[in-house]
Amino acid sequence: MRMEIIGLAAVAMLLLLVIIGFVIRAIMQRQYEKALIDYQNKILSQEMDEVRSIYMTMRGWRHDYHNHMQSVKAYLAKDNITEAKEYLNRLEEDLADIRLLFDTGNLNVDAILNAKISLALENGIWCDYKAVIPKELSVSDIDLCVVIGNLIDNAVEACRTVKKEEQFLRLYIAPLKQQLYITVTNATSEVVRKLDEEYISKKRGDHGHGLKRINNVVKKYDGYINRKNEPGVFVTEIMLPL
């Protein structure tokens, strides 16, 4: 009997150690995911700050537009062509880094869209895009930017797996039947038949976590998500309540 008790105690201790191991692993996984989310939010915030700065530069330039024109006219009136050209060149340099592709009225969404699509274009990916963002949204700006940012990141990553001339990215965002409809279509070399949690779990690194973050935001707002994969094309459709 004593040996049986000792055996049961050993089994219980082994089970306890296994449970403790699972708990520790789960805690470490949560800490890792939280750290990754915090890092991504920090990057999002930096990108938004950069585009806000661009907006302020453009507004300042527009405010001073008439003053600039008066200066150029003054040079031309005195036939100082060289000085007029130099003045215009300096203005051109001030605007050289400004590439505003989106002006939806939502500064945070404009920030992430301008940053991500500009980067895709710089990488030689053909892009077709349109975004209409309503003034009133039930989705927070940060959650919306998480969805949009990760969608575009994943699309760009997928494009890198195909030939340069075959790379493309289409983005469309607009209200549809009291919902905010978001769709991204991109080139891919991947062909997946089963697009569920098993598909997401097979992904590694930022791509896998990006897919999870998109799903979490959609679930948070009781939205709808659909992923479709055909040879050479990957499509994600999302509906979020207005």
Secondary structure, DSSP 8 states (H G I E B T S, - for coil): -HHHHHHHHHHHHHHHHHHHHHHHHHHHHHHHHHHHHHHHHHHHHHHHHHHHHHHHHHHHHHHTHHHHHHHHHHHHHTT-HHHHHHHHHHHHHHHTT-------S-HHHHHHHHHHHHHHHHTT-EEEEEE---S--SS-HHHHHHHHHHHHHHHHHHHTTS-GGG-EEEEEEEEETTEEEEEEEEE-S---S--SHHHHHH--HHHHHHHHHHHHHHHHTT-EEEEEEETTEEEEEEEEE-
